[in-house]
């Protein structure tokens, strides 16, 4: 067993933390602020019905994006941990991936969906995908 967690594992924890923070600071805040001030009841947020302000809808989608991509990165980290591979390249790709994830989420929530905002979101998404593919290829190369 390794003495310290690898950077990709730390980034996985950061990714999970960011996903939770996104939920709590956006969707949770929106819902509970309305419930606690009497503007809505707890039953007013059915899972199968999209409602609320545009900002709230973007926040819901941004959180869902985090949830959709977290398992993909987890699979990469499991491969890294299972093989025991360590690499500066893996570390930097993991850091870039989390930075791109945070940027994608912030752009998604903060900016209305214009061509520029959507392009920025896609660029940050593409960076994450490139990082994960590169990390997978590095693991394969180092264990082969």
C-alpha positions as CSV (number, residue, x, y, z in Angstrom):
1,X,0.0,0.0,0.0
2,X,1.2,3.5,-0.9
3,X,2.1,5.9,1.9
4,X,0.4,8.9,0.2
5,X,-2.5,9.3,-2.1
6,X,-1.6,10.0,-5.7
7,X,-2.5,13.4,-7.3
8,X,-5.1,11.7,-9.5
9,X,-6.8,10.3,-6.4
10,X,-6.7,13.7,-4.7
11,X,-8.2,15.2,-7.8
12,X,-10.9,12.5,-7.7
13,X,-11.8,13.6,-4.2
14,X,-11.7,17.2,-5.4
15,X,-14.0,16.4,-8.3
16,X,-16.5,14.7,-5.9
17,X,-16.2,17.6,-3.5
18,X,-16.9,20.0,-6.4
19,X,-19.9,18.0,-7.4
20,X,-21.3,18.2,-3.9
21,X,-20.5,21.9,-3.6
22,X,-22.3,22.6,-6.9
23,X,-25.3,20.8,-5.6
24,X,-25.4,22.5,-2.3
25,X,-24.5,26.0,-3.5
26,X,-27.0,26.0,-6.4
27,X,-29.8,23.5,-6.4
28,X,-29.8,23.1,-2.6
29,X,-29.6,26.8,-1.9
30,X,-32.4,27.6,-4.5
31,X,-34.8,25.0,-3.1
32,X,-34.1,25.4,0.6
33,X,-34.2,29.2,0.5
34,X,-37.6,29.0,-1.0
35,X,-38.8,26.3,1.4
36,X,-37.5,28.0,4.5
37,X,-39.0,31.4,3.5
38,X,-42.4,29.9,2.7
39,X,-42.2,30.6,-1.1
40,X,-42.4,26.9,-1.8
41,X,-43.2,23.6,-0.1
42,X,-40.8,20.7,-0.1
43,X,-43.2,18.8,-2.5
44,X,-42.9,21.6,-5.1
45,X,-39.7,20.1,-6.7
46,X,-40.7,16.9,-8.5
47,X,-37.8,15.1,-10.1
48,X,-39.5,14.6,-13.4
49,X,-40.6,18.2,-14.0
50,X,-38.2,21.0,-15.1
51,X,-39.2,24.3,-13.4
52,X,-37.7,27.4,-11.9
53,X,-35.6,30.3,-13.2
54,X,-33.2,29.9,-16.1
55,X,-30.3,30.1,-13.7
56,X,-31.8,27.3,-11.6
57,X,-32.2,25.1,-14.7
58,X,-28.6,25.7,-15.8
59,X,-27.5,24.9,-12.2
60,X,-29.4,21.6,-12.3
61,X,-27.8,20.7,-15.7
62,X,-24.3,21.7,-14.5
63,X,-24.7,19.4,-11.5
64,X,-25.9,16.6,-13.8
65,X,-22.9,17.2,-16.0
66,X,-20.6,16.7,-12.9
67,X,-22.5,13.5,-12.1
68,X,-22.2,12.2,-15.7
69,X,-18.5,12.8,-15.8
70,X,-17.4,11.8,-12.3
71,X,-17.8,8.0,-13.0
72,X,-15.7,8.3,-16.2
73,X,-12.8,9.9,-14.3
74,X,-13.3,7.4,-11.4
75,X,-12.7,4.6,-13.9
76,X,-9.4,6.2,-15.0
77,X,-8.3,6.6,-11.4
78,X,-9.2,3.0,-10.6
79,X,-7.0,1.9,-13.4
80,X,-4.2,4.2,-12.1
81,X,-4.6,2.9,-8.6
82,X,-4.9,-0.8,-9.6
83,X,-1.7,-0.6,-11.7
84,X,0.2,1.6,-9.2
85,X,1.4,3.8,-12.0
86,X,2.8,7.2,-11.0
87,X,3.7,9.9,-13.5
88,X,4.1,13.7,-13.6
89,X,2.1,13.7,-16.8
90,X,-0.8,11.9,-15.0
91,X,-0.6,14.4,-12.2
92,X,-0.7,17.4,-14.5
93,X,-3.5,16.0,-16.6
94,X,-5.6,15.3,-13.5
95,X,-5.0,18.9,-12.3
96,X,-6.0,20.3,-15.7
97,X,-9.0,18.1,-15.8
98,X,-10.3,19.4,-12.5
99,X,-9.6,23.0,-13.5
100,X,-11.5,22.5,-16.7
101,X,-14.4,20.8,-14.8
102,X,-14.7,23.8,-12.4
103,X,-14.6,26.3,-15.3
104,X,-17.2,24.3,-17.3
105,X,-19.5,24.3,-14.3
106,X,-19.0,28.0,-13.6
107,X,-19.6,29.0,-17.2
108,X,-22.7,26.8,-17.4
109,X,-24.2,28.4,-14.2
110,X,-23.1,32.0,-14.6
111,X,-23.6,32.7,-18.3
112,X,-26.7,32.6,-20.3
113,X,-26.5,30.1,-23.2
114,X,-25.1,32.3,-26.1
115,X,-22.9,30.9,-28.8
116,X,-19.8,32.1,-26.9
117,X,-20.9,30.6,-23.6
118,X,-21.7,27.3,-25.2
119,X,-18.4,27.3,-27.1
120,X,-16.5,28.0,-23.8
121,X,-18.5,25.2,-22.1
122,X,-17.6,22.8,-24.9
123,X,-13.9,23.7,-24.8
124,X,-13.8,23.0,-21.1
125,X,-15.6,19.7,-21.7
126,X,-13.3,18.7,-24.5
127,X,-10.2,19.5,-22.3
128,X,-11.6,17.0,-19.7
129,X,-12.2,14.3,-22.3
130,X,-8.7,14.8,-23.8
131,X,-7.2,14.6,-20.3
132,X,-9.0,11.3,-19.5
133,X,-8.1,9.7,-22.9
134,X,-4.5,10.8,-22.4
135,X,-4.4,9.5,-18.9
136,X,-5.8,6.1,-20.0
137,X,-3.2,5.9,-22.8
138,X,-0.4,6.7,-20.4
139,X,-1.5,4.0,-18.0
140,X,-1.7,1.5,-20.9
141,X,1.8,2.5,-22.1
142,X,3.4,2.3,-18.7
143,X,2.0,-1.1,-17.8
144,X,2.6,-2.7,-21.2
